[in-house]
Amino acid sequence: MQEKGTISIHTENIFPIIKKFLYSDNEIFLRELVSNAVDATQKIKRLSSLNQYQGELGDLQVEIAFDEEKKTLTISDRGIGMTAEEIKKYINQIAFSGATEFVEKFKDAKDANELIGKFGLGFYSAFMVADKVEIQTLSYQEGAEPASWICDGSTEFEILEGTRTERGTDIILYINKDSEEFLSKYKLQEILDKYCRFLPVPIKFGTKTESEPDGEDEEGKPKYKSVEVDNIINNTQPIWTKSPTELKDEDYLSFYKELYPFSEDPLFWIHLNVDYPFNLTGVLYFPKIKNDFELQRNKIKLFSRQVFITDEVKDIVPEFLMLLHGVIDSPDIPLNVSRSFLQADSSVKKINNYITKKVADKLSELFKKDRKAFEEKWQDIGLFVKYGMISEDKFYEKAKDFALLVNTKNEFYTIDEYRDKVKAQQTDKDGQVVYIYTNDAAKQDTFIQSANKKDYDVLLMNSPIDNHFINQLEQKLEKTSLKRVDADVTDKLINKEDNPPHVLTEEQSVKVKSLFEKAIQKPNMKVEIESLSPDELPVHITMDEFMRRMKDMAQMGGGMNFYGSLPENYKVAVNGNHPLISRIVNTENEEEQSQLAKQAFDLALLSQGLLTGADLTEFVKRSVHLI
């Protein structure tokens, strides 16, 4: 048997494209060829189960081997094999239409994932790294003869009588000079670990040394000896392929460690298992989310029939669920290129919605089942839940019943519970319920204590996205506003028109304002005389809630750059009813007046963490002098 011919791709230009433009992602050739070998192996198993193949199946593992001297890399399987006619059909005729348009469209492509697989080119990815590719194959069909196929990277091929004596296929790659890194055991192991760790057929790559029991020594202690065993690189039955009823908590935790060896144990997990209206399996884990949540992203791996595809799953998984870890496997996710790029279609949207619902249902179940345990986990999952509520309206509607607000006393309330708690005491003259919060309890302790004296409750809002969450609560909750505890003097955070009367005359107020303006001499500090309780501090420094919130959001890249560029303006509220202010008014020594005013102002700065550098040094010196 001998035949020569031309590969029917209708163009001479396909191989230069493969070789030149696919180079940046050339490691995917191994995934494609191993996946093809696994497919062939599963087909023979299927035929055997249907009694369409009566022969012995034998050892069905796929083997990868390389020869550094000969510069060859071989992928072998004992699958269905091919006849010479099937080689002509499946290898020689790359089935796509409009090859000329194809070449023109992709002539500037730089990414392998723009091309491989788009037109059934999976096998031809071998030419990304090989000067020559040889196939040795023997079909499972009774009476079939072995066949070989050889191509040197041009459109010329040769079919000869093959040498294989057992059913299956060897793909032999003669590695080109630029790709000799793929003749390294370390490099090949790395690629196989990345793409093939969970394939459903055992993948053998050389051998490895293991210890096994070898009797006992003279003291009766167990002895061990080293033995060479096959290096099977994959787990053929990962937990997402099993029913949840077969699995224990230890199985889920063990698999998590397999995926993320250096991570803390997850908080809990969701086992996905649906076969209608789409096929989807997987396990999603809730990690302990740190405040720097950017580091947590892109930890979900997408598989298709146990072949690793990508960890870029943003179209399948809603944005806020990108903080989860784990695995999703679906043959129904449309992959338009080398199983690597997702096509937006209705099934992707359905999967997206399904995952959102499953996550919300799981959180709701945990909250209802054991609220105390849920509260203990809130520090780790609160950021994630808030992110979801901000990102997805559908998730907000479900999450509002289990999302928790935490106050400075570490008490937990649902959104409805919290409104019931504070509405009697914290409703202003216009019927607006005011939620007071802190983003730094230690720094704002003076203001918190002042609020507590008036029986106001203070929420803790100190996560990276709480600025956005606060805005959302104001939009979603009827007649509700949120103010940071230091946004104004406590008596004015909730305007009830019950402030104490001024003890200063109008003339004295004008004098005090002038004294403080001279002592401060800062154009961004606007002095106002307030009628406050004598128990309050003599001076408060605050920033308007709206302006401060806009500037905080600008710092986070919230599209508020205009506000971020504005100078920071503060209000200096002088408590006209405080004894110190009366002392300043009644002191005739102008220098003493100025020092006391400056001291009161610096104390206010200090309470806000705004007193630094030379100003702080001067304050310390002045304090010693005044003592």
C-alpha positions in Angstrom: 0.0 0.0 0.0 1.5 3.3 -1.0 -0.2 6.5 -2.0 0.8 10.1 -2.3 -1.4 13.2 -2.6 -2.3 16.7 -1.6 -4.1 17.6 1.6 -7.5 19.1 0.5 -7.4 22.4 2.2 -7.9 24.4 -1.0 -5.0 26.7 -0.2 -1.2 26.5 0.1 -1.2 29.0 2.8 -2.6 27.2 5.8 0.6 25.7 7.2 2.5 29.0 7.3 -0.4 30.4 9.2 -0.3 27.5 11.7 3.5 27.7 12.1 3.8 31.5 12.3 0.7 32.9 13.8 0.0 30.2 16.4 3.4 30.2 17.9 2.5 32.3 21.0 0.2 29.6 22.4 2.0 26.6 21.0 1.7 24.4 24.1 -2.0 23.7 23.4 -0.9 21.3 20.7 -0.4 18.7 23.4 -3.8 19.2 24.8 -5.4 18.8 21.4 -3.5 15.6 20.6 -4.0 14.0 24.0 -7.7 14.9 23.9 -8.0 13.3 20.5 -6.4 10.1 21.9 -8.8 10.1 24.9 -11.7 10.5 22.4 -10.5 7.5 20.4 -10.2 5.5 23.7 -13.7 6.4 24.9 -15.1 5.4 21.5 -13.7 1.9 21.7 -15.1 1.5 25.2 -18.5 2.7 23.9 -18.4 0.3 21.0 -17.5 -2.6 23.3 -20.4 -1.7 25.7 -22.8 -1.8 22.7 -21.4 -5.2 21.6 -20.2 -3.6 18.3 -16.6 -4.6 19.2 -16.1 -8.1 20.6 -12.3 -8.0 21.0 -10.3 -7.6 24.2 -10.1 -3.9 25.3 -6.8 -4.4 27.1 -4.9 -1.5 28.7 -6.7 1.6 27.6 -4.3 4.2 28.9 -2.9 7.0 26.7 0.9 7.3 26.8 3.1 10.3 26.1 6.8 9.6 25.5 9.7 11.6 24.1 13.2 10.8 22.7 15.6 13.7 23.2 18.2 12.2 20.8 15.7 11.5 17.9 13.9 14.7 18.8 10.5 13.0 18.7 7.4 13.3 20.9 4.9 10.4 20.7 1.2 10.3 21.8 -0.1 6.7 21.8 -3.5 5.3 22.4 -5.3 1.9 22.2 -8.5 3.5 20.9 -10.5 2.8 17.7 -7.6 3.5 15.3 -8.0 4.4 11.6 -8.0 2.7 8.3 -6.2 4.3 5.3 -9.6 5.4 4.0 -10.4 7.1 7.3 -7.0 8.9 7.3 -7.9 10.3 3.9 -11.4 11.3 5.3 -10.4 12.8 8.6 -6.8 13.9 8.2 -6.4 14.9 4.6 -9.6 16.9 4.2 -9.7 19.8 6.6 -13.4 20.4 6.4 -14.1 24.1 6.2 -15.5 26.3 3.6 -14.1 29.6 2.3 -10.4 28.8 2.9 -9.3 31.9 1.0 -11.5 34.2 3.1 -10.2 32.4 6.2 -6.6 33.0 5.4 -7.3 36.7 4.6 -9.3 37.1 7.9 -6.7 35.6 10.1 -3.5 36.6 8.3 -2.7 39.1 11.2 -3.7 36.8 14.0 -1.3 36.5 16.9 -3.1 34.2 19.2 -3.4 30.4 18.7 -6.7 30.5 20.3 -7.9 32.6 17.4 -7.4 29.7 15.0 -6.9 26.2 16.3 -10.1 24.2 16.3 -12.1 26.9 14.5 -12.2 24.7 11.4 -11.3 21.3 12.8 -7.6 22.1 12.9 -6.9 20.4 16.3 -4.7 17.7 14.9 -2.8 20.2 12.7 -1.8 22.1 15.8 1.0 19.5 15.8 2.7 21.6 13.1 3.1 24.4 15.5 6.1 22.5 17.0 7.0 19.8 14.5 8.8 19.8 11.1 7.2 16.4 10.3 4.3 14.5 11.7 3.8 10.7 11.4 0.7 8.7 12.2 1.0 4.9 12.8 -2.5 3.4 13.2 -4.5 0.2 13.2 -8.3 0.2 13.1 -10.4 -1.9 15.5 -12.3 -3.2 12.4 -11.9 -6.9 11.7 -9.4 -7.5 8.9 -8.1 -3.9 9.0 -4.5 -3.3 7.9 -2.1 -1.0 9.6 -1.5 2.3 7.9 0.9 5.2 8.2 0.6 8.8 7.2 3.6 11.2 6.9 3.6 14.9 6.2 6.5 17.3 6.4 4.5 20.5 6.9 3.8 21.2 3.3 0.5 20.2 1.7 2.1 17.0 0.5 1.4 13.8 2.3 2.2 10.1 1.9 0.2 7.1 3.0 2.1 3.8 3.4 1.6 0.4 5.0 1.9 0.9 8.8 4.0 -0.9 11.4 1.5 -1.0 14.3 0.5 -4.4 15.4 -2.1 -3.5 18.1 -5.3 -1.5 17.7 -4.9 2.2 18.2 -2.8 5.1 17.1 0.6 6.7 17.5 1.1 10.3 16.6 4.8 10.9 16.3 6.0 14.6 16.2 9.5 15.4 14.9 10.1 18.5 16.9 11.5 21.5 15.1 14.6 23.4 16.3 12.6 26.3 17.7 10.4 24.0 19.9 13.0 21.8 21.6 11.7 22.9 25.0 9.0 20.3 24.4 11.6 17.6 24.7 12.0 18.4 28.4 10.4 16.1 31.0 9.7 19.1 33.2 8.0 21.2 30.5 5.8 18.3 29.3 4.8 17.4 32.9 3.9 21.1 33.4 1.6 21.1 30.3 0.0 17.8 31.2 -0.7 18.9 34.7 -2.3 22.0 33.4 -4.6 20.5 30.8 -4.9 16.8 31.4 -5.1 16.4 35.2 -8.7 15.2 35.2 -9.1 13.4 31.8 -11.3 10.3 32.0 -8.7 8.0 30.6 -5.4 7.3 32.5 -2.5 9.3 31.0 0.9 7.8 31.4 4.0 9.9 31.2 7.1 7.9 32.0 7.7 6.4 35.4 8.2 7.7 38.9 9.8 6.4 42.1 7.5 5.4 45.0 8.1 3.7 48.4 6.4 0.5 49.3 6.5 -1.7 52.4 9.4 -4.2 52.6 8.9 -6.2 55.8 10.4 -5.2 59.1 13.9 -4.5 60.5 15.4 -6.3 63.5 13.6 -4.0 65.9 10.3 -4.8 64.3 9.9 -1.4 62.6 8.5 -1.3 59.0 11.0 -1.1 56.2 10.4 0.4 52.8 11.9 0.0 49.4 11.9 2.2 46.3 10.1 0.9 43.2 9.5 2.4 39.8 5.8 2.7 38.8 3.9 4.2 35.9 3.6 8.0 36.2 -0.1 8.4 35.8 -0.6 12.2 35.8 -4.4 12.3 36.1 -7.3 11.6 38.4 -9.8 10.0 36.1 -12.7 10.4 38.5 -12.6 13.9 40.0 -15.4 14.6 42.5 -17.5 16.7 40.1 -18.1 13.5 38.1 -19.6 11.8 41.1 -23.0 12.2 42.8 -23.1 14.3 45.9 -24.5 11.3 47.8 -21.2 9.4 47.2 -19.1 12.2 48.8 -18.2 13.2 52.3 -16.9 16.6 53.5 -13.3 15.1 53.5 -13.6 14.4 49.8 -14.5 18.0 49.0 -11.7 19.4 51.2 -9.2 17.0 49.8 -10.1 18.0 46.2 -9.8 21.7 47.2 -6.3 21.0 48.4 -5.6 19.2 45.1 -6.6 22.4 43.2 -5.1 25.0 45.6 -2.4 23.3 47.7 -1.4 26.4 49.7 -4.9 27.8 50.5 -6.8 27.8 53.7 -9.8 25.4 53.9 -12.9 26.9 52.2 -15.9 27.9 54.2 -18.4 25.7 52.3 -19.1 24.6 48.8 -21.9 24.0 46.2 -22.0 20.9 44.1 -23.5 21.7 40.7 -25.3 18.9 38.9 -27.9 19.6 36.2 -28.7 17.8 33.0 -31.6 20.0 31.7 -31.9 22.4 29.9 -28.1 22.1 29.7 -25.5 19.7 31.0 -23.4 21.2 33.8 -21.4 19.7 36.7 -18.9 21.2 39.0 -18.0 22.2 42.5 -17.8 25.9 43.6 -16.0 26.7 46.9 -16.4 29.8 49.0 -12.9 30.8 50.1 -12.0 33.0 53.0 -12.0 36.3 51.1 -9.4 38.8 52.1 -10.0 42.5 51.7 -7.6 42.6 48.7 -10.1 40.6 46.7 -8.4 41.2 43.3 -6.0 38.5 44.3 -8.8 36.1 44.7 -10.1 36.2 41.2 -9.7 33.8 38.2 -9.7 30.8 40.4 -12.5 28.9 38.7 -11.4 26.4 36.1 -13.6 25.6 33.1 -13.5 22.0 31.7 -15.3 20.4 28.8 -15.7 16.7 29.4 -12.8 16.8 31.9 -10.4 18.6 29.5 -9.2 21.9 31.0 -10.2 24.8 28.8 -9.5 28.1 30.6 -9.7 29.9 33.9 -11.3 32.9 32.1 -14.9 32.2 32.9 -16.4 35.7 33.1 -19.1 35.0 30.5 -20.3 31.9 32.2 -20.0 33.0 35.8 -21.4 36.3 36.9 -18.8 38.9 37.7 -19.3 38.8 41.5 -18.9 35.0 41.5 -15.5 35.3 40.1 -14.4 35.5 43.8 -15.3 31.8 44.2 -12.9 29.0 43.5 -13.5 25.6 42.0 -14.4 23.8 38.8 -17.2 24.0 36.2 -17.5 21.3 33.5 -20.0 21.5 30.6 -20.0 20.1 27.1 -22.9 22.5 26.3 -20.8 25.7 26.6 -20.2 26.8 23.0 -16.5 27.0 22.3 -15.7 28.6 19.0 -12.0 28.2 19.0 -9.8 25.4 20.1 -12.2 24.9 23.0 -10.8 28.1 24.4 -13.0 31.1 23.7 -16.7 31.3 24.7 -19.4 32.3 22.4 -22.2 34.4 23.9 -25.4 32.6 23.3 -28.6 31.7 25.2 -27.1 28.6 26.9 -24.3 30.6 28.4 -26.9 33.1 29.8 -28.9 30.2 31.2 -25.9 28.7 32.9 -25.0 32.1 34.3 -28.5 32.5 35.8 -28.5 29.0 37.1 -25.2 29.4 39.0 -26.4 32.7 40.5 -29.5 31.1 41.8 -27.7 28.1 43.2 -25.3 30.3 45.1 -28.1 32.5 46.5 -30.1 29.4 47.5 -27.1 27.9 49.3 -26.4 31.0 51.3 -30.1 31.3 52.2 -30.1 27.7 53.3 -27.1 28.2 55.5 -28.6 31.3 57.1 -31.9 29.6 57.9 -30.3 26.4 59.1 -27.8 27.9 61.5 -27.8 31.7 61.8 -25.1 31.8 64.4 -22.7 29.8 62.2 -23.6 32.1 59.3 -22.8 35.1 61.4 -19.4 33.7 62.3 -18.6 33.3 58.6 -19.9 36.8 57.7 -16.5 38.5 58.0 -15.3 36.1 55.2 -18.3 36.1 53.0 -19.8 39.6 53.6 -17.6 41.2 51.0 -18.7 38.6 48.4 -22.4 39.0 49.2 -22.3 42.8 49.1 -20.4 42.6 45.8 -23.1 40.4 44.4 -25.9 42.7 45.6 -24.2 45.7 43.9 -23.6 43.7 40.7 -26.8 41.8 40.1 -30.3 43.0 40.9 -31.6 39.4 40.9 -29.0 38.4 43.5 -29.9 41.5 45.6 -33.6 40.4 45.7 -32.6 37.1 47.1 -29.7 38.3 49.3 -31.5 41.1 51.1 -33.1 38.5 53.4 -29.8 37.0 54.5 -27.3 39.9 54.0 -26.1 41.2 57.4 -25.4 44.6 58.8 -22.9 44.6 61.7 -22.6 47.4 64.3 -19.6 48.5 66.4 -20.9 46.3 69.2 -20.5 43.3 66.9 -24.3 42.7 66.7 -25.7 41.3 63.5 -29.0 42.3 61.8 -30.7 41.6 58.5 -31.6 44.7 56.6 -35.2 44.6 57.8 -34.2 43.9 61.4 -31.9 46.9 61.4 -34.5 49.3 60.2 -36.8 48.1 63.0 -34.0 48.6 65.5 -33.1 52.2 64.8 -36.1 53.8 63.2 -37.6 55.1 66.5 -34.4 56.8 67.7 -32.8 57.7 64.3 -35.6 59.3 62.3 -35.2 63.0 61.5 -37.8 65.7 61.4 -38.6 64.9 57.7 -39.3 61.2 58.4 -36.0 60.0 57.0 -34.4 57.1 58.8 -30.6 57.9 59.2 -28.1 55.0 59.4 -24.9 56.1 61.0 -21.7 54.2 60.1 -18.0 54.2 60.6 -15.3 53.0 58.2 -12.6 53.1 60.9 -13.9 52.4 64.4 -10.5 53.1 66.1 -9.8 56.4 64.3 -13.4 57.7 64.7 -13.9 56.5 68.3 -14.6 60.0 69.7 -17.5 60.4 67.3 -18.8 56.9 67.9 -18.9 57.5 71.7 -20.6 60.8 71.1 -23.3 59.0 69.0 -23.7 56.3 71.5 -24.4 58.9 74.2 -27.4 59.9 72.2 -28.5 56.2 71.9 -27.6 56.2 68.2 -26.4 52.9 66.8 -23.2 52.9 64.6 -22.7 50.4 61.8 -19.3 49.1 60.8 -18.7 49.7 57.1 -15.0 49.0 56.5 -14.8 46.7 53.5 -13.3 47.9 50.1 -16.7 48.1 48.5 -18.8 49.5 51.3 -18.8 53.0 49.6 -20.8 51.4 46.7 -22.9 49.2 49.1 -23.9 52.4 51.1 -25.1 54.0 47.9 -27.0 51.0 46.9 -28.8 50.8 50.3 -29.9 54.4 49.9 -31.3 53.6 46.4 -33.1 50.5 47.5 -34.4 51.4 50.9 -37.3 53.8 51.2 -36.7 57.1 53.1 -33.3 56.1 54.3 -30.0 57.9 54.2 -26.5 56.9 55.5 -24.1 59.2 57.2 -20.6 58.6 58.4 -20.3 59.2 62.1 -17.8 62.1 61.5 -19.8 63.7 58.7 -21.1 66.3 61.0 -21.3 67.1 64.7 -23.4 64.4 66.4 -26.3 66.7 67.2 -26.6 67.5 63.5 -26.2 64.0 62.0 -29.9 63.5 62.6 -31.7 66.9 62.5 -34.5 66.8 65.1 -34.6 70.5 65.8 -33.9 70.0 69.5 -30.4 71.5 69.8 -29.6 73.3 73.1 -29.7 77.2 73.0 -26.6 79.3 72.4 -24.9 80.6 75.6 -22.9 83.0 73.4 -24.3 86.3 72.3 -24.2 87.1 68.7 -21.3 89.5 69.3 -19.4 86.8 71.1 -20.0 84.3 68.3 -18.6 86.7 65.7 -15.5 87.2 68.0 -15.0 83.5 68.5 -15.2 82.8 64.8 -12.7 85.5 64.0 -10.3 84.2 66.7 -10.4 80.6 65.3 -10.0 81.8 61.7 -6.8 83.8 62.7 -5.4 80.8 64.7 -6.1 78.2 62.0 -5.2 80.3 58.9 -6.2 77.4 56.5 -8.4 78.3 53.5 -9.9 74.8 53.3 -11.1 74.9 56.9 -14.5 76.8 57.2 -15.3 77.8 60.8 -18.9 77.8 62.0 -20.2 78.3 65.6 -22.6 75.6 66.6 -25.0 75.2 69.5 -24.0 71.8 70.9 -24.2 70.0 74.2 -21.5 71.2 76.7 -20.4 67.6 77.0 -19.3 67.5 73.4 -15.7 68.4 72.4 -15.0 72.2 72.0 -14.2 71.7 68.3 -15.2 69.1 65.7 -13.7 68.8 62.2 -16.0 67.2 59.6 -16.3 66.7 55.9 -19.6 66.9 54.1 -21.0 63.3 53.6 -21.6 63.7 49.9 -18.3 65.2 49.0 -16.3 62.7 51.1 -18.2 59.8 49.6 -17.5 61.0 46.1 -13.8 61.4 46.8 -13.6 58.0 48.4 -15.3 56.5 45.3 -12.9 58.4 43.0 -10.0 56.8 44.9 -11.4 53.4 44.1 -11.8 54.2 40.4 -15.6 54.7 40.7 -15.9 57.1 37.8 -15.8 60.1 40.1 -12.5 61.5 38.9 -13.8 65.1 38.9 -14.4 64.9 42.7 -11.1 63.2 43.3 -9.3 66.2 41.9 -11.1 68.7 44.1 -9.3 70.0 47.2 -10.4 68.5 50.6 -12.6 71.1 52.3 -13.5 70.7 56.0 -16.0 72.2 58.4 -14.6 73.4 61.7 -17.6 73.3 64.1 -16.8 75.3 67.3 -19.1 74.3 70.2 -20.2 77.6 71.5 -21.7 76.0 74.6 -18.4 74.4 75.8 -16.7 75.9 78.9 -13.4 76.2 77.0 -15.0 78.5 74.4 -16.4 80.7 77.2 -12.9 80.8 78.7 -11.4 81.9 75.4 -14.1 84.7 75.0 -13.4 86.0 78.5 -9.6 85.9 78.3 -8.2 89.4 77.6 -4.7 88.1 76.7 -4.8 87.8 72.9 -1.8 85.4 72.8 -3.5 83.1 75.3 -6.7 83.3 73.3 -4.8 82.3 70.1 -3.0 79.4 71.8 -6.2 78.0 73.4 -8.0 78.3 70.0 -5.1 76.6 68.2 -4.9 73.9 70.9 -8.7 73.1 70.6 -8.4 73.0 66.8 -5.4 70.7 67.0 -7.2 68.4 69.4 -10.0 68.1 66.8 -7.4 67.3 64.1 -5.8 64.7 66.3 -9.1 63.0 66.9 -9.5 62.6 63.1 -5.9 61.5 62.5 -5.3 64.7 60.6 -2.5 66.1 62.8 0.9 65.1 61.4 4.5 66.3 60.8 5.5 69.7 62.1 2.0 70.5 63.2 2.0 67.5 65.5 5.4 68.4 66.9 4.2 72.0 67.6 1.1 70.7 69.3 3.1 68.5 71.7 5.4 71.5 72.6 2.3 73.7 73.1 0.7 71.0 75.3 3.7 70.8 77.5 3.8 74.7 77.8 0.1 74.9 78.7 0.4 72.1 81.3 
